[in-house]
Structure formats: structure tokens, C-alpha cells
Amino acid sequence: MHKNTSRRAGWRLQAAALAAALATSTGALAQEVTLKFHHIWNTQAMASVQVIQPWCEKIAKDSGGKLKCQVLPAMSGGGTPPQLVDRVKDGVDDLIITLPGYTAGRFPAMEVFELPFMTNSAEAGARAAWDYLQKYALKEFPGTKVLATWVHDEGYIHTRDKPVKTLADFKGLKMRAPTRQTNKLLALLGASPVGMPLPAIPDAISKGTIDGFVLPWEPLPSLKLQEMVKYHAETDPSRPALYSAVFVFAMNQAKYDSLPPELKKVIDANSGADYSRQVGKVWDGSQGAARKAAQDRGNTFHLVPAAELDHWVKASAPLYDSWVGEVTGRGMPGAQMLQDARDLLAKYRTAK
């Protein structure tokens, strides 16, 4: 009897321990994780409505409500746009979308896609940028898991008081650009470049700090920029875009590592090459409505013809050698990197 009693007591203890372990495990599985998602756009912007909100809804659905976003739009979590890359690396933010080019010279490998006249397809640019990132640039983002990367659609020229039709028209204009490569481009074209992130443009144009800016169509309506300028210069589509800029969607690596396996799978399924391509397609489809807002206001449009653009291409040619020289000086195969970027863009342009 004593042995049976003792055995039953042992089983009860084991059962209790197993139940406790299961409860702990179930608690861990059921635990909700809220990710602090910090970015540069206001809530009306295309990126907020068509990229960020749908992504947050998708991970919530795929995780059965265990993954949630706390979205902090328009830098409402503090700091400045150039600081986002460090905020996510240091775990101040869990998720960010930003432009690496806001931090001049910090991410030289990815700058290849910010050189002028590279592509006029955001979808092809996104696919090329993802492949290139894996080969050359992941080491530029320590402590960070890059979930996606892409470029925006064609960047154009928007000016307040004077149209830009020829290379000579840039002379004397103070022009905003997002990245140092685009600043260098504007200088070679004859303008006085002024670097600043997107949220700073309305104040700068209204105060006359700048005479105009380069931007794709997409962000203009959310900032009412079409009401602050009169002239828009678009480039002949037979030539690649005047410029583009690189975006990264990134997660704090330690935060990702802390997730249980089933929640990591949700993040993995909503990131990567295919997701980068999807976001590129969103940008490609964003021109129409934004351009119409400028048309409805009665603004003036000019298409810069291919023959004139060839002068701009020639004027900007030194930027390629300069970039190759800089990254080569940092111990990277600059010439090969530029060629790989061009080959990837060509591959995905024809694959569309």
C-alpha cells in the first residue's frame, strides 16, 4: 500500500508539473506582442494607407491577433528622420521605414540605386535592390533585420516661380534633394542643392529657403505641396528616371530573435524579396491621383525631351566614377557593384 500511495503521489506531482509546464508554454504562445512602428509619413500619405496599415493588419490576422503594431506616424515617437536607422538598431523602435540616404555616407553600398538615370520602374528597382542588399549591403545594418527594400517611382522636378526646361534653367535655383547622391546631381546640373528629409519641405518652400524640390508625384498631396509650387518638369519615359531614392523597412534584430517560432514565421512570410516587389508595385501605381491634384490646381507641366535629357546624363556622368572610387576606397569592389546593380535592374526590367 505504501508503495502504491507513494507512486500515486509521484504521478500526481508529475501531472502537476506537466500541467504547469503546459500552462507556461500556452501562456507564452498566447502572449501578445506589440511592435512599435515608427516612420516619417503622416496618416494621409500613400505609404501609411497602402503599405504600413495593410502590413500591420496582415501580421495581426496571420498571427491570430498575437502580433500588433503601435504605429507612430510622422516621427511622433521622437527624434528626426536620420535617427531612425539608429533607433531601430538600438531597440528604441521595433520597426521603421526610412531612407538610408538621409544619413549621408553611412550606407554607401546601397547608394548605387540613388545614382542618376538608373531605372524608371520601382518594381524592377525593388527586386534588384533586394538581391543586391543580400550580396553587398547587409553588413551596413548591424543589429537590424531588413524586412524589405525598394526604390520609389520616377523622381521629377517641382518649382515655385520658374520652370525647368533645360540644363541652363537649374542655375541659381536652391533645390531640395533627399540624399547626398541627388544633392551631388543637382550641383552638377547647376543648382544649389539643399538636403532635407520629406517632412521639412513645406516649411522650406513656404519660407523661400528653397525654390523647388525633386520628388516623385506620390508625396505631394499629403503635404499639399502642389499648392506651394506652380511648375512641374517630368522626364521623357524613354530615358531612366532623373533620380530615385532607396527605402528600407527594418526590424530590431533582438526583437525579432525574441519572438516565438510561430511569430517569426509570420514576420518572415510578410517580408523578403516578394514583399519588396509588392511595395515597388504600389509606388509604381501611385502617380495618377497625385499628379491629378496638381492638374486640378492648374499648375504648368513640361516634358523634358530625350535629346535635352541626354545633356543632363552627360553632365551627371562623373557621379558614377566618384561613387565607384569611394566604395572601392572602403575595401569594396565598386566597379563590380555598379555593374551588378545595372545587370539586376536590366534583368528585372525585362522580366516584368
C-alpha positions as a printed Julia matrix, in Angstrom:
352×3 Matrix{Float64}:
  0.0    0.0     0.0
  2.76   2.34    0.94
  4.43   1.8    -2.44
  1.19   2.43   -4.35
  0.47   5.56   -2.35
  3.97   6.79   -2.97
  3.67   6.0    -6.69
  0.33   7.79   -6.95
  1.8   10.82   -5.18
  4.69  10.79   -7.65
  2.3   10.64  -10.6
  0.3   13.49   -9.16
  3.45  15.56   -8.82
  4.47  14.73  -12.4
  0.99  15.56  -13.69
  1.01  18.85  -11.8
  4.46  19.69  -13.18
  3.34  18.82  -16.7
  0.18  20.94  -16.34
  2.27  23.85  -15.06
  4.69  23.47  -17.96
  1.82  23.35  -20.44
  0.22  26.41  -18.86
  3.52  28.28  -19.08
  4.01  27.18  -22.66
  0.45  28.07  -23.64
  0.85  31.43  -21.94
  3.97  32.09  -23.96
  2.22  31.05  -27.18
 -0.79  33.18  -26.42
  1.22  36.21  -25.38
  0.53  39.29  -27.49
  3.49  41.21  -28.86
  3.05  44.88  -29.72
  5.64  46.24  -32.14
  6.43  49.95  -32.06
  6.39  51.02  -35.73
  7.93  54.48  -36.28
  8.03  56.24  -39.65
  8.23  59.57  -41.48
  4.81  59.9   -43.15
  1.6   61.48  -41.92
 -1.51  59.31  -41.71
 -2.9   60.54  -45.05
  0.22  59.61  -47.03
  0.11  56.8   -49.57
  2.71  54.82  -47.64
  0.61  54.97  -44.47
 -2.6   53.93  -46.21
 -1.34  51.42  -48.79
  1.76  49.91  -47.18
  2.0   50.33  -43.4
 -1.63  49.87  -42.38
 -2.19  46.79  -44.6
  1.06  45.2   -43.36
  0.04  45.67  -39.73
 -3.43  44.25  -40.44
 -1.89  41.26  -42.23
  0.5   40.28  -39.44
 -2.33  40.65  -36.91
 -4.54  38.35  -38.98
 -1.79  35.81  -39.75
 -0.81  35.61  -36.06
 -4.36  35.25  -34.77
 -4.09  38.64  -33.1
 -0.83  37.92  -31.29
  1.22  40.42  -33.3
  0.1   44.03  -33.25
  1.53  47.37  -34.36
  1.68  50.55  -32.36
  2.1   52.92  -35.29
  3.9   56.21  -34.66
  3.43  58.31  -37.82
  5.25  61.49  -38.84
  8.1   61.0   -36.33
  5.63  61.24  -33.44
  7.81  58.86  -31.42
 10.54  61.48  -31.19
 13.84  62.11  -32.88
 14.47  63.04  -36.51
 14.21  61.0   -39.74
 18.01  60.47  -39.99
 17.96  58.95  -36.47
 15.52  56.15  -37.38
 18.3   53.81  -38.53
 19.91  54.02  -35.08
 16.62  53.95  -33.2
 15.75  50.57  -34.7
 19.3   49.25  -34.29
 19.31  50.24  -30.61
 15.8   48.89  -29.95
 14.21  52.29  -29.24
 11.82  51.4   -32.09
 10.89  47.85  -33.11
 10.06  48.65  -36.74
 10.91  51.57  -39.01
 10.67  52.62  -42.63
 13.15  55.27  -43.67
 15.62  56.32  -46.33
 19.2   55.25  -45.55
 20.24  58.2   -47.7
 19.01  60.6   -45.02
 22.21  59.67  -43.17
 24.79  60.89  -45.66
 27.64  58.46  -46.35
 26.51  55.93  -43.73
 25.23  53.35  -46.24
 27.49  53.72  -49.3
 26.76  50.29  -50.79
 23.01  50.94  -51.13
 23.65  54.39  -52.62
 24.22  52.78  -56.01
 20.45  52.91  -56.59
 20.45  56.63  -55.81
 22.8   57.42  -58.67
 21.0   59.25  -61.51
 19.38  57.65  -64.54
 19.38  54.07  -63.24
 15.76  52.9   -63.6
 12.2   54.08  -64.15
 10.43  51.11  -62.59
 10.02  50.96  -58.83
  9.06  47.29  -59.09
 12.23  46.37  -61.01
 14.22  48.63  -58.68
 12.81  46.89  -55.6
 13.65  43.42  -56.91
 17.17  44.49  -57.89
 17.75  46.3   -54.57
 16.72  43.21  -52.54
 19.11  40.9   -54.4
 21.93  43.44  -54.23
 21.32  44.01  -50.5
 21.82  40.31  -49.78
 25.13  40.27  -51.65
 26.7   43.56  -50.66
 24.93  45.61  -48.02
 23.55  43.58  -45.1
 26.7   44.36  -43.1
 25.75  48.06  -43.3
 22.79  47.34  -40.99
 24.19  45.73  -37.79
 21.65  44.83  -35.11
 18.94  45.21  -37.72
 16.84  42.73  -39.69
 15.95  44.3   -43.04
 12.44  43.11  -43.93
 12.22  44.82  -47.33
 13.91  47.37  -49.52
 12.69  49.26  -52.57
 13.06  52.46  -54.57
 10.33  54.93  -55.4
  8.98  55.58  -58.87
 10.38  58.33  -61.1
 11.52  61.48  -59.35
 10.62  64.77  -61.01
 11.34  68.49  -60.61
  8.83  70.81  -58.92
  9.49  74.57  -58.73
  7.68  77.57  -57.33
  8.45  80.56  -59.56
 10.45  79.36  -62.58
 10.02  76.34  -64.87
 12.93  73.98  -65.54
 13.08  73.06  -69.24
 16.81  72.94  -69.99
 20.05  72.37  -68.14
 20.63  76.14  -68.01
 17.4   76.63  -66.05
 18.88  74.96  -62.96
 21.35  77.8   -62.49
 20.61  79.87  -59.4
 17.87  77.57  -58.08
 18.01  76.36  -54.49
 16.7   72.8   -54.82
 15.87  70.24  -52.14
 17.05  66.66  -52.52
 16.68  63.65  -50.19
 20.15  62.08  -50.41
 23.74  63.11  -50.94
 23.9   61.47  -54.39
 20.9   63.52  -55.53
 22.46  66.63  -53.94
 25.61  65.95  -55.97
 23.48  65.5   -59.08
 21.74  68.85  -58.61
 25.1   70.57  -58.13
 26.4   69.07  -61.4
 23.24  70.24  -63.16
 23.89  73.79  -61.94
 21.51  74.16  -58.98
 22.38  74.9   -55.34
 21.42  71.69  -53.5
 19.78  71.76  -50.07
 19.49  68.38  -48.33
 16.46  67.74  -46.13
 14.01  64.95  -45.29
 10.49  64.95  -46.69
  8.69  66.45  -43.63
 10.82  69.62  -43.8
  9.84  70.57  -47.37
  6.57  72.52  -46.79
  8.19  74.94  -44.34
 11.27  75.38  -46.54
  9.31  76.09  -49.73
  6.87  78.46  -48.0
  9.7   80.46  -46.43
 11.72  80.59  -49.64
 14.61  78.59  -48.15
 14.3   76.53  -51.33
 12.93  77.39  -54.8
 11.84  73.85  -55.51
 12.44  70.18  -54.86
 12.84  66.83  -56.54
 10.2   64.27  -55.59
  8.09  61.56  -57.18
  4.42  62.5   -57.5
  3.22  60.33  -54.63
  4.04  62.5   -51.54
  2.82  65.85  -52.91
 -0.91  65.71  -51.94
 -0.39  64.52  -48.36
  1.78  67.6   -47.73
 -0.25  69.87  -50.08
  2.96  70.62  -51.96
  1.12  71.01  -55.27
 -0.36  74.18  -53.74
  3.11  75.6   -52.97
  4.62  75.25  -56.45
  3.43  76.11  -59.96
  5.76  74.21  -62.31
  6.45  70.51  -62.8
  9.15  69.11  -65.09
  8.73  65.45  -66.0
 11.33  63.48  -67.94
 10.83  61.61  -71.19
  9.98  57.99  -70.24
 12.34  56.67  -72.92
 15.16  57.59  -70.53
 15.61  56.26  -66.98
 14.39  58.48  -64.14
 16.35  61.58  -63.17
 16.8   60.06  -59.73
 15.36  57.65  -57.22
 15.87  57.0   -53.52
 16.18  53.79  -51.53
 13.85  52.84  -48.68
 14.39  50.19  -46.03
 11.75  48.53  -43.89
 13.68  47.25  -40.88
 13.16  45.49  -37.56
 15.29  45.42  -34.46
 17.17  42.11  -34.67
 16.94  41.36  -30.96
 13.17  41.92  -31.03
 12.83  39.5   -33.92
 15.06  36.96  -32.16
 12.89  37.19  -29.03
  9.73  36.12  -30.87
  8.48  32.54  -30.56
  8.96  30.46  -33.74
  5.36  30.77  -34.96
  5.51  34.58  -34.78
  8.88  34.67  -36.55
  7.2   32.72  -39.35
  4.55  35.44  -39.65
  7.2   38.15  -39.99
  9.14  36.01  -42.49
  6.03  35.42  -44.6
  5.41  39.18  -44.79
  8.9   40.28  -45.74
 11.66  39.5   -48.21
 12.03  39.52  -51.98
  8.37  39.1   -52.92
  7.18  41.65  -50.39
  9.78  44.17  -51.62
  8.45  43.68  -55.14
  4.85  44.23  -53.96
  5.8   47.55  -52.35
  7.62  48.63  -55.52
  4.41  47.97  -57.47
  2.47  50.15  -55.01
  4.85  53.04  -55.72
  4.61  52.49  -59.49
  0.84  52.76  -59.25
  0.87  55.91  -57.14
  1.45  58.61  -59.77
 -2.03  59.14  -61.22
 -4.01  60.51  -58.3
 -1.15  62.68  -57.04
 -0.47  64.16  -60.47
 -4.18  64.91  -60.93
 -4.13  67.09  -57.79
 -1.55  69.34  -59.48
 -3.52  69.32  -62.73
 -6.74  70.27  -60.94
 -4.97  73.26  -59.42
 -3.99  74.45  -62.91
 -0.23  74.01  -62.48
  2.07  74.04  -65.53
  3.64  70.81  -66.81
  6.66  70.36  -69.07
  8.03  67.13  -70.52
 11.83  67.32  -70.83
 12.57  65.64  -74.2
 15.08  62.82  -74.61
 17.51  64.99  -76.61
 17.67  67.53  -73.75
 17.92  64.77  -71.13
 21.0   63.43  -72.88
 22.77  66.66  -71.86
 21.74  66.01  -68.25
 23.0   62.42  -68.44
 26.35  63.66  -69.75
 26.62  66.33  -67.03
 25.95  63.76  -64.29
 28.41  61.14  -65.59
 31.17  61.94  -63.03
 28.93  60.66  -60.21
 29.41  57.04  -61.23
 33.22  57.18  -61.12
 33.05  59.13  -57.88
 30.84  56.51  -56.22
 32.95  53.61  -57.51
 36.09  55.31  -56.23
 34.6   55.94  -52.81
 33.33  52.43  -52.14
 36.5   50.9   -53.59
 38.44  53.05  -51.12
 36.4   51.42  -48.36
 37.54  47.96  -49.46
 34.53  47.05  -51.59
 34.53  46.02  -55.3
 32.99  49.27  -56.51
 33.08  48.66  -60.26
 31.59  45.18  -59.86
 28.88  46.51  -57.52
 27.8   49.15  -60.04
 27.75  46.57  -62.82
 25.78  44.12  -60.68
 23.2   46.82  -59.87
 22.81  47.67  -63.55
 22.59  43.99  -64.53
 19.94  43.3   -61.89
 17.89  46.31  -62.99
 18.09  45.16  -66.62
 17.15  41.59  -65.63
 14.05  42.64  -63.73
 13.02  45.27  -66.28
 12.79  42.56  -68.95
 11.19  40.1   -66.51
  8.15  42.32  -65.89
